[in-house]
Amino acid sequence: MTETNAIAAIGATPHWLPHALDPATDLVSLLRMEEEDYRRASFLDQRVVAPGSEIRALPWGEAAAGVPAGARRDVQYIFHLGNVGSTLVSRLLGELELVFALREPLLLRSFYDRLGPLAGPSAWPAEESSARLDTLIALLSRTFRPGQRALVKATSFTSEIGWRLVPPGSSALFLFASPQAYIENILAGENSLRTLEMLGPSRLERLRGRCPGLTFDSERSSAARKAALAWACEMTSLEQSAARLPPGAAAWLDFDRFLANPITHFLALARHFGHPVEADAARAICEGPLMSRYSKALEHEYSPELRRQVLAESRWLHEPEIRDSLGWLNALARSYPAVAQAIRRTRQEA
């Protein structure tokens, strides 16, 4: 397909995924995708590019010109803390015929880099930001069939701009875990610990935007305290975005409560996103094979019972550090209302 044909098609079909935006050239790469490719993909980032993938590059302005003025702008979202089952929830909802599920489009990270709290001098001017966001929302709203509706599971830190991503009249889920469950889960996985270290500096800077004067000695802090800081950063980010959405647009869900009663919560989520289903259909989805697989790599088993065992073992192995980190988090809440509200949320939803 020529670039001209790609421009003509981009506004009408998700066959061309706007994959990545080069900040130096403002070229957007378009990746050819079939519906089954989206269904299989855990992440729409560099990992979705395979040998032989068909890719085109266009200036952003040309890609935006391919979006009709009357294009749909009704994408919905799942925002989350990270490591709280968002991929599973996305996959389960994606089993509904009218849900077109997209998981972690890389393009959202490019927008976060230019619109987020750490953008600095690279931030787009206000008028340009509005125009680009309008194009982004239209591109993410495309579906393969008219009756479908797009549901994007965002990368965790993009919740900082979540309130700007949700179009009027649309909805979002804010998925979280209690501080203790989150910390236990992070301490249980080598990959989670590596991510914790990698994102630590930016999370501290982001959290300081809501907790002015916050001090944190990363060199001397345990992994459990770093996980507590990560929870505080991402949870206050969710709270900040949800508070800026219209009443009724945001739904909150504790992932461990979901696992304790998945059918009831799945029915509620489907209603929230405008896809009411019969209880039997919800049961078939929630008792199907997805619930016993690791959602980021379906070839591996990972059931709710195994998750409970993993958290219990982590709790036993790291009990003193976890207790210390929860105490630190509660002390933080006494000084900063944003953290206090985040902790209240976990108790309200329980």
N, C-alpha and C positions, 0 to 999 in steps of 0.2 A: 504493500500500500504506500502511495506517495504521501509526502507531508501535506499536500493540498487536501487529499482525501481524509487524512487523519484530522485536520482542522475541521473539516465538514462533519466528521463523525463524533468528535469529542463531546459536543454539547448534547448529543442525543442518546448515547449508549456508554455503559461502563466497560465496553470491550477495550477501550483505551484508558488505562489507569494513569492519572497524573501522578507519577511516582516520586520524583525528586526535583527540587528546585536548586539550581546552582547559584549561590549568592554572588559569585563573581561575574557571571555572564547573564543572569536572569533567564537562563534557558530551563524549561521544564521538560523532563524526560517522560515520554509516554510509553507505557509498557502494555503490550497486547495481552489481554486476560480473557479467558472464558469463564462462564459462571461456575463451573466445577473448580477452576483454579482458585477463585475467591473462597469457595466452600472449604477447600483443603487447607488454605494458608492460615497459619497461626499468626503471622506477622506480614504486613504488606510493606516491609522495608527491604533492605538489601538481600535478605534471605529468600525473598520470593523470586529473585532473578536467577534463572537457570541457564546453563549452556544452551545456546540456540534461541534464547528469548528474543522476541521481536521488539525493538525499541526505536522510538523516534524522538528527536529533540526539537523543540520549538521555542521561540521567544515567548515569555509569559503573555505578552500583549496579544500575540496571534492566537494563542490558546484561548485567552479570555474572549477574543472576538468570535470564536466558534460557539460560544454559549448564547443561545437565543435569549432575548429580554424576558420572554414568557416561560423560561425553563423552570422546572420545579425547584423549590427551595424549602424542603420539608424534612431534611435529614434529622435523625434522632441520634442520641449518644448514650454511651456508657462511660462515665468517668469513675476513677477508682484510685486506691492507694498504691497499687502494685502488689503482687503476691497475695491477692485476696480473691482469686477465683473468677476474675473477669473474663478470661478466655473461655472457661466452662460455661458461664452464663450466656456469653455471646453465642457459643455453639448451640446451646440448648434453644435459645430464641431463634437461631437460624434454621432450626428444624421446622419452624412454622412456614407454611407455603408463601405467605405474603411478606416475610422478613428477608431482606437482602443484607446479610451481615458482612461488614468489613472490619478487619482487626488491625489496628495500629498503622494506619497509612503514614508513610514516612513524610509526606507533604505537611502533615500537621506539625511535625517538629520544626520544619522550616519556618512556618508561621509563628510558632512559639519563639524561635530565635529572634524574630523581628518585632514581635508584639509583646513578649513576656517581660517580666520585671527585670531581667538581666540583659535586655537588648542593648541598652546604652546608646551610643552614637549611631549604631546600625539600624535603629528602629525606623520603620517607615513613617512618613508624615501622616497625619490624621486622615486627610482626604484620600490618599493612596491606600491606606490601611482599609478604609471602608470599601473601596472599589475591589481590592483584592479579596477581602473576606466575602463579599457578595459572589464573586466568581468561584471561590473555594466552596462555598455552601452549595452553589448550583452543581458543581462537579461532583460533590459527595452525595448529592440527592438523586443522581441518575440511577435507574434500575433497569433490569433486563425486560421486565414486563410492567405494564401500566398499573396493575393492582398491587405491586410490591412497594415496600417503603424501606429506604436505606437506614440501617442501624450501625453506627460506627462505634467500635470500642477504641477509645483514644489511648495514646501512651500516657502513663500516669502523670508526668509533670506538666502535660499540656492542659491539665485542669486549671492552671493559672489563668488561661485565656478562655476557659470553657464557656463562661457567660457570653462571650462574643461569638462563639461558634454555633450556639443554638438559635435557629431562626425563629421569628415570631410564630406562635401557635404550635411549636414543636415541644418535645419532651426529652428529659434526660434521667438516667439512673445514676445515683451516687452510691457506689459500692465500697464497703469498708469492712474492717475487722476491729475488734476491741484491741486496746494497746497490748494486753498480755498475749493474745493469740497472734497478733502481728509479730511481736518480738520473738516469740517462740518459733514461729515459722521461719523468720529470717535467720535465726541462729542454727536452724536445722539443715541449711543447704549451702554448699560451697559456692554455687553460682550466686545465690542471694547475698552472701557475704562479700563476694567480689563487687557486685553491683553497689552494695552499701558503701564500700570504700570509694568507688568511682564517682558516685553521685553525692558523696558527703559534703564537699566544699560548696557546691551549688545549692544543695538543700539548706545548708546553714545560712547562706546569703539570702535565699528566698525567705526563710523563716524570720530572719532579722527584719525583713520588711513589715512583718506583722508583730514582731516582738522587738521593738527598738532597744538597743543596748544589751541584747542577749550575748553572754559570753559562753564559750564552749571550748574546752581544751581537747582537741581531737587526738593529740599525741598520747594523752594519758587516759582517755576515756575507753571504757570497755566496748566491745561490739554490741552489747545489750543497750548501753546508753546511746550509742550511735543509731541503733534501730529505733529507740524511743524518740530521738530527734527526727529521724526520717518520718515516723508516724505523725509527729506533731506538725512537721512541714507539710506533708501531703494532705493530712486531714484538715488543717486550717485552710489550705488551698481549696479543697472541696467546699468547705463551709462558705468561703468568700464568694465562689462562683455561684453556688446555689442561692445565696442570699440576693443575688442580683438578677435572678430569673423571676418571671411572673408567678403569682400564686398558682399552685397546681402543676407547674412544669417539672418540678423536681420530685423524684421518689428516692428514698433512702433505704438501704438494705445491708444488714450485717450478714456477711457470707456464711458464718457458722450457724446462724439462725436459719438461713436458707437450706443448708445441708441437713438440719434437723427436721425440716418439714418442706421438702422441695416442691411437692405438688401444689400445696397451698400458695407458696410464694411465687411459683411459676405462673399460676393463674392470675395473681395480682399484678405481676410484671407485664404479662400479655395485655391485660386490661389497660394498664398505664400507657402502654405504647399503642393502644388502639387496635389490638388484635385479640379480642376475646375468643377463648377456645373452650371446648367441652372438657369436663373433668377427665373423661376417659382418654382423650387425646393428650392432655397434659400428663396423665399417668404413664402413658406409653412412652412419651419423650423422657420423662424423669426417671423411669425405670429401665430405660434403654441402655445401649452399650456406652454412650458418652459418659455416663455417671461413674463408670468403672475404669476410665482411661485418663491418662495425663493429657490434659487438653492442649498443651503446647507441643506435644509429641505423642500422637495417638497410638503409636506402637507400644507404649509403656502403660502398664497398669497403675492406677492410682485412685482408689476408691475413697469415699468419705470415712470409712472405718480406718483405712491406712493413714489418712490425714490425722485422724484423732490419735493414732498410735505415735505418729511422728511428733506431734505437738507434745504429747505426754512424755516421750523420751527426752525431748529438748527441755521441757520443764524440769525434769529430774536432773539432767546433766548440768543445767545452768541456773538452778534455783536461786542462789545468792545474787548472781549478776542481774537476773530478771527482777528480783525483788528490789534491788538497788535502783534499777532503771525506772521502775514504776514509781518509786519514791521521788526520784529526780523529776519525773514528768508531772507528778502532783504538785511539787514545789514550783515548777514552772507555771502551772495553771494559777497558782496564787498570785503570781506577778503579772501574768498576761491574760487578759480576757479572751483573746482569740483561742488560746489553748484550753481555757476553762470551758468555752462553748463546745469545742471539739470533744472534750471528755463527756460533757453533758449529753451530747448527741448519742454517744455509745450507750449511755445509760437509759436515755429516753427510748431508743429503738429496741432495747432489751425488754 
